Structure formats: C-alpha cells, structure tokens
C-alpha cells in the first residue's frame, strides 16, 4: 500500500524539475502516516484498557 502510494507520488512529481520538493512532500506524507498510525495504536490500547476496566 505504502509502496504503491510512493510510486504514484514519484510519477506525479516526475515532471517537477526540483527533486527537493518531491523529497519534502514524501517525507511530510510519511510523517503524517506515522502520526496517524501512532494515534490508531493509542486508540486501540485505550480501547483495551477500557474493556478491561468494564469487565
């Protein structure tokens, strides 16, 4: 999934002469994805704790 997204992004930004912009955009997206994953993990952990507390 991530590889596909990166390939599509590199193809989209291929015409752009400035490779630095592409790098920054890709890094930004990776950071966003990482943050989202962390939030999701925290949410799951919170859910588990809640379940334990309820039982």
PEFENVEN-V867681 format. One record per residue. PHI is phi in radians with two decimals (none if undefined). OMEGA is omega in degrees with one decimal (NA if undefined). BURIAL is 1 if it has 16 or more other C-alpha atoms within 10 Angstrom, else 0. Layout:
phi & omega & burial
PHI & OMEGA & BURIAL
PHI & OMEGA & BURIAL
This chain:
phi & omega & burial
none & -178.4 & 0
-1.14 & 179.3 & 0
-1.07 & 178.7 & 0
-1.03 & 179.9 & 0
-1.04 & -179.5 & 0
-1.12 & 178.6 & 0
-1.09 & 179.1 & 0
-1.06 & 179.4 & 0
-1.10 & -179.9 & 0
-1.12 & 177.3 & 1
-1.19 & 179.1 & 0
-1.16 & -176.1 & 0
-1.63 & 179.6 & 1
-0.99 & 179.7 & 0
-1.16 & -178.6 & 0
-1.22 & -177.1 & 0
-1.16 & -175.9 & 0
-1.47 & -178.7 & 0
-1.21 & -179.1 & 0
-1.08 & 179.5 & 0
-1.05 & 179.4 & 0
-1.04 & 179.8 & 1
-1.04 & -179.2 & 0
-1.10 & -180.0 & 0
-1.09 & -179.4 & 0
-1.10 & 178.4 & 1
-1.06 & 179.2 & 0
-1.03 & 179.5 & 0
-1.13 & 178.0 & 0
-1.10 & 178.7 & 0
-1.08 & 177.8 & 0
-1.03 & -179.8 & 0
-1.09 & 180.0 & 0
-1.08 & 178.8 & 0
-1.07 & 179.5 & 0
-1.08 & 179.7 & 0
-1.10 & 179.3 & 0
-1.06 & 179.5 & 0
-1.09 & 178.8 & 0
-1.10 & 179.0 & 0
-1.09 & 178.5 & 0
-1.06 & 179.4 & 0
-1.10 & 179.1 & 0
-1.10 & 178.6 & 0
-1.06 & 178.3 & 0
-1.08 & 178.0 & 0
-1.06 & 179.1 & 0
-1.09 & 179.6 & 0
-1.06 & -179.8 & 0
-1.10 & 179.7 & 0
-1.06 & 179.7 & 0
-1.10 & -179.2 & 0
-1.16 & -178.0 & 0
-1.33 & -176.8 & 0
-1.32 & NA & 0
